[in-house]
Structure formats: structure tokens, C-alpha cells
Amino acid sequence: MTEPDLHSLKIDRSASSFRRRRGWGGLVGWLVVLAVLGGALFVFRVPLLEFVDGLRLPKVSVLQVSKQSAAAASAVSGTAANGYVVAAKRAALSADTPGRIVEMNVTEGSVVKKGQVVARLYAEEYRAALLRAEKELEAQRASVARARVDVEAAALEIATREADVQRAQADIDEQAAALELAKAKLERAEKMLREKIWDAQTVDNARAELVRVQGALDAAQAGLRAARAASAQSRGRVDALQAAVSESEARVPVLESGVALARATLDKTEVRAPFDGIVVLKDAEVGEVVTPNGVGGNARGSVATMVDWSSLEVQVELPETSLEAAVVGENARIYLDAYPDRAYAGHVQRIWPTANRQKATVEVRVAFDVPDTMLRPEMGARVVFAPKDVQPAASSAEATILIPLAAVVSIEGAKFVFVLERDVARARAVKLGEERGGRVLVQQGLSGGERIVAQPPYSLKDGDRVHIQE
């Protein structure tokens, strides 16, 4: 067999061949890198341009101009403050004892009456404890009744013993009289014997009669002592039975307390509404464990949250400089953000006795004169403190435009706002009306729907491009 020719497989390591291949490989690599960079720039060109604009262009926030009802516009007249609808009477219903929910009778929006059962916890062991306590109390009361019957029977026995004593005493009296008679007969018989009128036999008979009567008297006296002892024994038995009755009667209140405790413990498994109201939040479901104060990692603290709808009011933070406008009992107008075309009549309910040092405000609560079902807790509201009641504006009144004062700039004495055209800010002259509470009425210059710069920076000029912050 001939050997294979392996010279053709040998790597050419000469310098010229190595430089030639190395030069072509480097060129191809650079072309690939440039292609990748070009593709990346094309794909990420928009974020890169936005990043560059964010570095070099002024950053502004934008708000949408919208028309509002005349009622909402009237909220800028008078001293005003923003706040929220809150419930003065609100309760998070919680169980007084730990347990698992087996029945849930309400959901969000449920109308409940005071004392109505909102939820029930597992209570079989508490119900059994109550039944046992009731049976023990029933047995104890029966024991007292039996003891009283025994006392009455013993009292009747005392009467019998007293009658025995009286009979024994009468027997003694009778035997004592018989003894005196027997003594007299014996003396007469002995006298007659001395006079030899009667014989000795008669004397013996009289003496025997005396002995018999004396024995009967002794027996009667013994019977009296026995009757008196029996009477005393009966009285002692009555006293013992009366003590037993007193002891049994003393245990009745203890057992009644046990029944009351067992019933109270059972009642703790029922979560009841403390007042008439509406459930605004359902905090637990059937099968979940609830505990007082939410003790436990997987336990709920409350079953449901309810509010008294008639106690809804508006909570506002009034600046200290405007506090004189709020007077307890004075009228106010309430405008809800959800229904800006409707004004609610209200009055100042109370003013907090302390101020907020950090905010320089004082909390004021304004009550609705006529609350309705359109109100909801935590709704945004604006309160205008007015010296007299003003009827709500009609919903068909001409719409107006309100913008924040911070969006208005002054240029050579004229008022302007910057209207955005894509990312270009255009200065537009506006005619302004009344201003209150950080907002101003726009009479001319805006028609609604425009996007304006909320707080223009001092360096912003007409035609400048801006970077819009979300």
C-alpha cells in the first residue's frame, strides 16, 4: 500500500499569506460593527432623540384646557378651599372574639339597620357552652325548690313534735292529779285501818294505786322529755335545711352569671351594625379568620366598613390667612368634582381647635343641608364660604374656562399662556376675569381643548421647543 500525500494539508505559515488573510478579515469585522451600530441607531433613534431633547430642552408639565359649567366657575368667587367628602360617623366592624366567618350578609352598597347581623362566626362550641350553663342553672333552681319543700316538711314535723310535747305535758298534769288523789286515798285508808274500820287489804290496794300512778307520772315525764328532744331535733333539721336552701339560692346568681357570660360570648360571634348606614367596604369573605385588632399573620381585623350617610360632610384645609371667612353656622356652597354643574347648600359644622404648623392651615368641616344619594365618601369637593346662601346655578348656563394662575405669564403688562403645538410653545394673549383660590377665569383667548404649559419657566419664549414631562 502506498503512503498518502499529506503535503497538500499543510498550513502555509509564510508571512505574505498570513498578512493577506488577516487584512481581509479585519475589513469584514469593521463592516459588521458599522452595520450593527447603524441598525441600533435606526431602531433606537426615537428614544435617543427624546433623551437628547430631555437634556437640552426645558422640561414642562402640560394640562388640558376644558370648559366648565357656570356653577363650577362661580366657585372662584368668595373664599374657597378644596377638600374631600368624608363621613363623620364611620365604623370598621370587627369581631370581639377570634373565629372563622361562616355567614356574610352584606356587600358593598348594602343598607343596614342598627342591630342587624352583618356576619356570623363559627359558634358551635360557644352555643354548647351556653346550653350547658342553662341546664346547670335549671338543675340548681330545681334543687332550691326541693330544698324548700324539705324545709316545709320539716316545719310540719316541728308542729307535730310540738303537739306531742303538749300531749305529754297534759298527760303529766293528769298523772300528777291522779297521784295527789292516790296519796289522799292512801292516807284515808291508813286512818281507817287505825280506827279498825277498814282492813289492811284496802290499805294495800291504795298503796299499790299510788305506786302505779307514780310510775305513770314518771313515764309521762319521760315522754315529755322525749317529745321535747324530738321537737328540738326537728328544729335543728329545719335550720340545716334552711341553710341548704340559702346555699342553693346563693349558687343561682353564680350560675345566672355563667349563663350571661356564655350568652355574651356567643353574641360576640355575631357582628352587628352599630347604627343605620351603608356598607362601603367588604373586608372579609366566608371562610376567612378574623380576630380583634387583626392579631395574627393571616387574620383579618375587620369584617366590613360602614358609614352613616346622613353624617357625610366635607373636610377642607383652610389657610390661616382665610380663617375669618369660616364661621360656625354660616352658609357655604359645595361643588363636587364629579358634578361641577351643581352646587350643594351647606353650612360650617365645626372648626378644629388647632392648626397644622407645617401647612399653616386649619381643618374645617362643612355639612350638607340636604344630602342625597349622589354623594360618595372620598369624593373631591370645593367649598366656597359665602356670607349668604346662593342658589345653585342652572346646568344649562353658559360654560366657562378656569385655569391655574401658575399657567399665566405677564409680558410687557399683557397676560399670556403658552399653548403647545406638538412640542412647540406658542404664546397666546388671554383676557382674564376673577381669580380665587389659585384659579382664574379666562374670558377670551382660549376656547377649550388646548394644551397649555402648567408652570412656564422664566426662560420660555414664544416658538421654543419644550420637553413634555408625563
C-alpha positions as CSV (number, residue, x, y, z in Angstrom):
1,M,0.0,0.0,0.0
2,T,1.4,3.5,-1.0
3,E,1.6,6.3,1.7
4,P,-1.0,9.2,1.2
5,D,0.3,12.6,0.2
6,L,-0.2,14.9,3.2
7,H,1.7,17.9,1.9
8,S,-1.4,19.5,0.5
9,L,-2.9,19.6,4.0
10,K,0.0,21.5,5.5
11,I,-0.8,25.1,6.7
12,D,1.1,27.8,4.9
13,R,2.6,29.9,7.6
14,S,4.6,32.2,5.4
15,A,4.4,35.9,6.2
16,S,2.8,37.0,2.9
17,S,0.0,34.5,3.1
18,F,-0.8,35.4,6.8
19,R,-0.9,39.2,6.1
20,R,-3.2,38.7,3.2
21,R,-5.8,36.7,5.1
22,R,-5.5,39.0,8.2
23,G,-6.2,42.1,6.2
24,W,-9.4,40.8,4.6
25,G,-10.7,39.5,8.0
26,G,-10.2,42.9,9.7
27,L,-12.1,44.7,7.0
28,V,-15.1,42.4,7.2
29,G,-15.1,42.8,11.0
30,W,-15.3,46.6,10.8
31,L,-18.0,46.4,8.2
32,V,-20.1,44.2,10.6
33,V,-19.5,46.5,13.5
34,L,-20.6,49.5,11.5
35,A,-23.7,47.7,10.3
36,V,-24.7,46.8,13.8
37,L,-24.1,50.3,15.0
38,G,-26.2,51.7,12.2
39,G,-29.0,49.3,12.8
40,A,-29.0,50.1,16.5
41,L,-29.1,53.9,15.8
42,F,-32.0,53.3,13.4
43,V,-34.0,51.2,15.9
44,F,-33.4,53.4,18.9
45,R,-33.4,56.8,17.1
46,V,-36.6,58.0,18.8
47,P,-35.6,57.3,22.4
48,L,-32.2,58.7,21.7
49,L,-33.6,61.9,20.3
50,E,-36.0,62.2,23.3
51,F,-33.1,61.7,25.6
52,V,-31.1,64.4,23.9
53,D,-34.2,66.7,24.0
54,G,-34.6,66.0,27.7
55,L,-31.1,67.2,28.3
56,R,-31.1,70.4,26.2
57,L,-34.8,71.5,26.1
58,P,-36.8,73.0,29.1
59,K,-38.9,70.5,30.9
60,V,-42.6,71.5,31.3
61,S,-45.8,69.9,32.5
62,V,-49.0,70.2,30.5
63,L,-52.7,70.5,31.3
64,Q,-55.7,70.2,29.1
65,V,-58.0,73.2,29.0
66,S,-61.7,72.3,29.3
67,K,-64.9,74.2,29.6
68,Q,-66.7,74.0,32.9
69,S,-70.2,74.9,34.0
70,A,-71.0,78.3,35.3
71,A,-71.7,76.7,38.7
72,A,-68.1,75.5,38.8
73,A,-66.8,78.9,37.7
74,S,-68.8,80.6,40.4
75,A,-66.7,78.5,42.9
76,V,-63.9,81.0,42.4
77,S,-66.0,83.8,44.0
78,G,-65.6,84.2,47.7
79,T,-63.1,82.4,49.9
80,A,-62.7,78.8,48.8
81,A,-60.9,75.7,49.7
82,N,-60.6,72.2,48.3
83,G,-61.3,69.0,50.2
84,Y,-63.0,65.7,50.3
85,V,-66.3,64.2,51.3
86,V,-65.9,62.3,54.5
87,A,-68.3,60.6,56.9
88,A,-68.4,61.9,60.4
89,K,-69.8,58.6,61.6
90,R,-67.8,55.7,60.2
91,A,-67.1,52.3,61.7
92,A,-64.9,49.4,60.8
93,L,-67.0,46.4,62.1
94,S,-64.8,43.9,63.8
95,A,-65.5,40.7,65.8
96,D,-64.9,40.8,69.6
97,T,-63.6,37.2,69.5
98,P,-61.4,35.3,67.1
99,G,-63.2,33.0,64.7
100,R,-63.9,31.8,61.2
101,I,-66.6,33.5,59.2
102,V,-69.5,31.1,58.3
103,E,-72.0,33.7,57.2
104,M,-71.7,37.1,55.4
105,N,-74.9,39.0,55.0
106,V,-73.7,42.2,53.3
107,T,-71.8,43.5,50.4
108,E,-70.7,46.9,49.2
109,G,-73.7,49.2,49.0
110,S,-75.9,47.2,51.4
111,V,-78.2,49.3,53.5
112,V,-78.2,48.0,57.1
113,K,-80.2,48.9,60.2
114,K,-78.9,49.3,63.7
115,G,-78.5,45.8,65.3
116,Q,-78.7,43.9,62.0
117,V,-76.4,40.9,61.8
118,V,-73.7,41.7,59.3
119,A,-71.7,38.5,59.7
120,R,-71.5,35.4,61.9
121,L,-68.5,33.4,63.1
122,Y,-68.3,29.7,63.9
123,A,-70.0,29.4,67.2
124,E,-71.0,25.7,67.9
125,E,-68.7,25.4,70.9
126,Y,-70.0,28.6,72.4
127,R,-73.6,27.6,71.8
128,A,-72.9,24.2,73.5
129,A,-71.3,26.1,76.5
130,L,-74.4,28.3,76.7
131,L,-76.7,25.2,76.7
132,R,-74.7,23.6,79.4
133,A,-74.8,26.7,81.6
134,E,-78.5,27.0,81.1
135,K,-79.0,23.3,82.1
136,E,-76.9,23.7,85.2
137,L,-78.9,26.8,86.2
138,E,-82.1,24.9,85.6
139,A,-80.9,22.0,87.8
140,Q,-79.8,24.3,90.5
141,R,-83.2,26.0,90.6
142,A,-84.9,22.6,90.9
143,S,-82.5,21.8,93.8
144,V,-83.6,25.0,95.5
145,A,-87.2,24.1,95.0
146,R,-86.6,20.6,96.5
147,A,-84.8,22.1,99.5
148,R,-87.7,24.5,100.1
149,V,-90.1,21.5,100.1
150,D,-87.9,19.7,102.6
151,V,-88.0,22.8,104.8
152,E,-91.8,23.0,104.6
153,A,-92.0,19.2,105.5
154,A,-89.6,19.7,108.4
155,A,-91.7,22.7,109.6
156,L,-94.8,20.5,109.6
157,E,-92.8,17.9,111.6
158,I,-92.0,20.6,114.2
159,A,-95.7,21.2,114.6
160,T,-96.3,17.5,115.2
161,R,-93.5,17.4,117.7
162,E,-94.9,20.4,119.5
163,A,-98.3,18.7,119.7
164,D,-96.5,15.6,121.2
165,V,-94.9,17.9,123.8
166,Q,-98.3,19.4,124.6
167,R,-99.9,15.9,124.9
168,A,-97.0,14.8,127.1
169,Q,-97.5,17.8,129.3
170,A,-101.2,17.2,129.6
171,D,-100.5,13.6,130.5
172,I,-98.1,14.7,133.2
173,D,-100.7,17.1,134.6
174,E,-103.3,14.3,134.5
175,Q,-100.9,11.8,136.3
176,A,-99.9,14.4,138.8
177,A,-103.6,14.9,139.7
178,A,-104.1,11.2,139.9
179,L,-101.0,11.0,142.2
180,E,-102.5,13.5,144.6
181,L,-105.7,11.6,144.6
182,A,-103.9,8.3,145.2
183,K,-102.0,9.9,148.2
184,A,-105.2,11.1,149.7
185,K,-106.8,7.7,149.3
186,L,-103.8,6.0,151.0
187,E,-103.9,8.4,153.9
188,R,-107.6,7.9,154.4
189,A,-107.2,4.1,154.1
190,E,-104.4,4.1,156.7
191,K,-106.6,6.3,159.0
192,M,-109.5,3.9,158.6
193,L,-107.1,1.0,159.3
194,R,-106.0,2.5,162.6
195,E,-109.6,3.1,163.5
196,K,-110.2,-0.6,162.5
197,I,-112.9,0.5,160.1
198,W,-111.1,-0.8,157.0
199,D,-108.9,-3.8,156.8
200,A,-105.3,-4.0,155.7
201,Q,-106.2,-5.1,152.2
202,T,-107.8,-1.8,151.5
203,V,-104.6,0.0,152.6
204,D,-102.5,-2.3,150.3
205,N,-104.7,-1.5,147.4
206,A,-104.5,2.2,148.0
207,R,-100.7,1.9,148.3
208,A,-100.5,-0.1,145.0
209,E,-102.6,2.5,143.3
210,L,-100.2,5.2,144.5
211,V,-97.2,3.3,143.1
212,R,-99.0,2.8,139.8
213,V,-99.9,6.5,139.5
214,Q,-96.3,7.5,140.4
215,G,-95.0,5.2,137.7
216,A,-97.4,6.6,135.2
217,L,-96.3,10.1,136.1
218,D,-92.6,9.2,135.7
219,A,-93.5,7.7,132.3
220,A,-95.4,10.9,131.3
221,Q,-92.4,13.0,132.3
222,A,-90.1,10.8,130.3
223,G,-92.4,11.1,127.3
224,L,-92.3,14.9,127.7
225,R,-88.6,14.9,127.7
226,A,-88.6,12.7,124.6
227,A,-91.2,14.9,122.8
228,R,-89.1,18.0,123.6
229,A,-85.9,16.3,122.3
230,A,-87.7,15.3,119.1
231,S,-89.0,18.8,118.8
232,A,-85.5,20.3,119.2
233,Q,-84.2,17.7,116.7
234,S,-86.9,18.8,114.2
235,R,-86.0,22.5,114.7
236,G,-82.3,21.6,114.1
237,R,-83.2,19.8,110.9
238,V,-85.2,22.7,109.7
239,D,-82.3,25.0,110.4
240,A,-80.0,22.7,108.5
241,L,-82.4,22.5,105.6
242,Q,-82.8,26.3,105.6
243,A,-79.1,26.7,105.4
244,A,-79.0,24.3,102.5
245,V,-81.7,26.4,100.8
246,S,-79.7,29.5,101.4
247,E,-76.6,27.8,99.9
248,S,-78.6,26.6,96.9
249,E,-80.1,30.0,96.4
250,A,-76.7,31.6,96.6
251,R,-75.4,29.4,93.8
252,V,-78.3,30.5,91.5
253,P,-76.8,34.0,90.8
254,V,-73.4,32.5,90.1
255,L,-74.9,30.2,87.6
256,E,-77.0,33.0,86.1
257,S,-73.8,34.9,85.7
258,G,-72.3,31.9,83.9
259,V,-75.3,31.8,81.6
260,A,-74.9,35.5,80.9
261,L,-71.2,35.1,80.2
262,A,-71.8,32.2,77.9
263,R,-74.6,34.2,76.1
264,A,-72.3,37.2,75.8
265,T,-69.5,35.1,74.4
266,L,-72.0,33.6,71.9
267,D,-73.2,37.1,71.0
268,K,-69.6,38.0,70.2
269,T,-69.7,35.7,67.2
270,E,-72.3,37.9,65.6
271,V,-71.1,41.1,64.1
272,R,-73.9,43.7,64.2
273,A,-74.3,47.1,62.8
274,P,-73.9,49.8,65.5
275,F,-76.1,52.3,63.6
276,D,-78.2,52.8,60.5
277,G,-75.9,53.2,57.4
278,I,-74.5,51.8,54.2
279,V,-71.6,49.3,53.8
280,V,-68.9,51.0,51.8
281,L,-66.2,48.2,52.0
282,K,-66.4,44.5,52.4
283,D,-63.2,43.5,54.2
284,A,-63.6,39.7,54.5
285,E,-65.2,36.7,53.0
286,V,-66.8,33.4,54.2
287,G,-64.1,31.0,55.4
288,E,-61.6,33.7,56.4
289,V,-60.4,34.0,60.0
290,V,-61.0,37.4,61.8
291,T,-59.5,38.5,65.1
292,P,-59.8,41.6,67.2
293,N,-57.3,44.2,66.1
294,G,-56.1,41.9,63.3
295,V,-53.8,39.9,65.6
296,G,-52.3,37.1,63.5
297,G,-50.4,36.9,60.2
298,N,-53.3,35.6,58.1
299,A,-56.2,37.0,60.1
300,R,-58.5,39.9,59.1
301,G,-59.0,42.8,61.5
302,S,-62.5,43.9,60.3
303,V,-65.4,42.3,58.5
304,A,-66.9,45.4,56.8
305,T,-66.8,49.2,56.9
306,M,-70.0,51.2,57.0
307,V,-70.8,54.9,57.2
308,D,-73.8,56.8,58.3
309,W,-75.0,58.5,55.1
310,S,-76.7,61.3,56.9
311,S,-73.3,62.3,58.5
312,L,-71.5,63.0,55.2
313,E,-69.6,66.3,55.3
314,V,-66.7,68.0,53.5
315,Q,-63.3,68.1,55.1
316,V,-61.2,71.1,53.9
317,E,-57.9,72.6,54.9
318,L,-58.4,76.4,55.1
319,P,-55.3,78.6,55.1
320,E,-54.8,80.5,58.3
321,T,-55.0,83.8,56.4
322,S,-58.5,83.0,55.2
323,L,-59.8,81.5,58.5
324,E,-62.0,84.5,59.2
325,A,-64.2,83.5,56.3
326,A,-65.3,80.3,58.1
327,V,-67.8,80.9,60.9
328,V,-69.6,78.1,62.6
329,G,-73.2,78.0,61.4
330,E,-72.6,80.3,58.4
331,N,-73.7,79.2,55.0
332,A,-71.4,77.7,52.4
333,R,-71.6,76.3,48.8
334,I,-70.2,72.9,48.0
335,Y,-69.2,71.9,44.5
336,L,-68.3,68.3,43.8
337,D,-65.7,67.5,41.2
338,A,-68.0,64.7,39.9
339,Y,-70.9,67.1,39.4
340,P,-69.4,70.5,38.8
341,D,-72.7,71.9,37.4
342,R,-74.5,71.5,40.7
343,A,-74.0,73.5,43.9
344,Y,-75.0,71.9,47.3
345,A,-76.1,74.2,50.1
346,G,-74.2,73.6,53.3
347,H,-73.1,75.3,56.5
348,V,-69.9,75.3,58.6
349,Q,-70.3,72.5,61.1
350,R,-67.2,72.9,63.2
351,I,-63.6,74.3,63.1
352,W,-60.7,72.4,64.5
353,P,-59.2,74.0,67.7
354,T,-55.6,73.6,66.5
355,A,-53.8,74.5,63.3
356,N,-51.4,72.5,61.1
357,R,-47.9,74.0,61.7
358,Q,-46.4,72.5,58.6
359,K,-49.2,73.5,56.2
360,A,-50.3,76.7,58.0
361,T,-53.9,75.5,57.7
362,V,-56.9,74.8,59.9
363,E,-59.3,71.9,59.3
364,V,-62.9,72.9,58.7
365,R,-65.9,70.6,58.4
366,V,-68.8,71.7,56.2
367,A,-72.1,69.8,56.5
368,F,-74.6,69.3,53.7
369,D,-78.0,70.8,54.3
370,V,-79.8,68.3,52.1
371,P,-77.5,65.2,51.4
372,D,-78.6,62.9,48.6
373,T,-77.7,59.5,47.1
374,M,-75.3,61.1,44.6
375,L,-72.8,61.8,47.4
376,R,-69.9,59.3,47.9
377,P,-67.2,59.3,50.6
378,E,-63.8,60.4,49.4
379,M,-65.2,62.5,46.5
380,G,-63.3,65.6,45.7
381,A,-65.1,68.8,46.6
382,R,-64.6,72.6,46.6
383,V,-66.2,74.7,49.3
384,V,-67.0,78.4,48.9
385,F,-67.6,80.2,52.1
386,A,-70.2,82.8,51.4
387,P,-72.0,85.3,53.8
388,K,-75.4,84.3,52.4
389,D,-76.9,81.4,50.6
390,V,-76.7,81.4,46.8
391,Q,-79.0,79.2,44.8
392,P,-77.2,76.6,42.6
393,A,-76.5,77.8,39.0
394,A,-78.6,76.1,36.3
395,S,-76.9,73.3,34.5
396,S,-77.8,74.9,31.2
397,A,-75.8,78.1,32.0
398,E,-73.0,79.1,29.6
399,A,-69.8,77.1,30.1
400,T,-66.6,78.9,31.1
401,I,-62.9,78.2,31.3
402,L,-60.8,78.1,34.5
403,I,-57.1,77.7,34.6
404,P,-54.5,77.8,37.3
405,L,-52.9,81.1,38.0
406,A,-49.4,79.5,37.7
407,A,-50.1,78.9,33.9
408,V,-50.4,82.7,33.2
409,V,-47.3,84.9,32.5
410,S,-47.0,88.6,32.1
411,I,-45.2,90.0,29.1
412,E,-44.9,93.8,29.0
413,G,-48.1,94.2,31.1
414,A,-50.2,91.7,29.0
415,K,-51.3,88.3,30.1
416,F,-50.3,85.2,28.1
417,V,-50.4,81.5,28.3
418,F,-48.2,79.1,26.3
419,V,-50.2,76.8,24.1
420,L,-48.5,73.7,22.8
421,E,-48.4,72.9,19.1
422,R,-46.9,69.4,19.3
423,D,-43.6,70.2,21.2
424,V,-43.5,74.0,20.3
425,A,-44.8,76.5,22.9
426,R,-46.8,79.4,21.4
427,A,-47.5,82.5,23.5
428,R,-51.2,83.4,23.3
429,A,-52.7,86.5,24.8
430,V,-55.7,86.0,27.1
431,K,-58.2,88.2,28.9
432,L,-58.7,87.2,32.5
433,G,-61.6,87.6,34.9
434,E,-62.0,87.0,38.6
435,E,-59.4,84.9,40.5
436,R,-59.8,83.0,43.7
437,G,-58.0,80.1,45.3
438,G,-55.2,79.8,42.8
439,R,-57.5,79.7,39.7
440,V,-58.6,82.4,37.3
441,L,-61.5,82.8,34.9
442,V,-60.5,83.1,31.2
443,Q,-62.8,85.4,29.3
444,Q,-61.0,85.5,26.0
445,G,-58.1,83.7,24.3
446,L,-59.0,80.1,24.9
447,S,-61.9,78.1,23.6
448,G,-61.3,74.7,25.3
449,G,-59.4,71.7,24.2
450,E,-56.0,73.4,24.1
451,R,-52.9,72.0,25.8
452,I,-51.1,74.7,27.8
453,V,-47.9,74.7,29.9
454,A,-48.9,74.4,33.5
455,Q,-46.0,76.3,35.0
456,P,-43.9,78.0,32.3
457,P,-40.2,78.6,33.2
458,Y,-39.0,82.2,33.1
459,S,-36.7,81.4,30.2
460,L,-39.5,80.1,27.9
461,K,-40.2,82.2,24.8
462,D,-42.7,82.1,22.0
463,G,-41.7,79.4,19.5
464,D,-39.4,77.5,21.8
465,R,-39.4,73.7,21.7
466,V,-40.0,72.0,25.1
467,H,-39.7,68.6,26.6
468,I,-43.1,67.4,27.9
469,Q,-43.0,65.6,31.2
470,E,-45.5,62.9,31.7
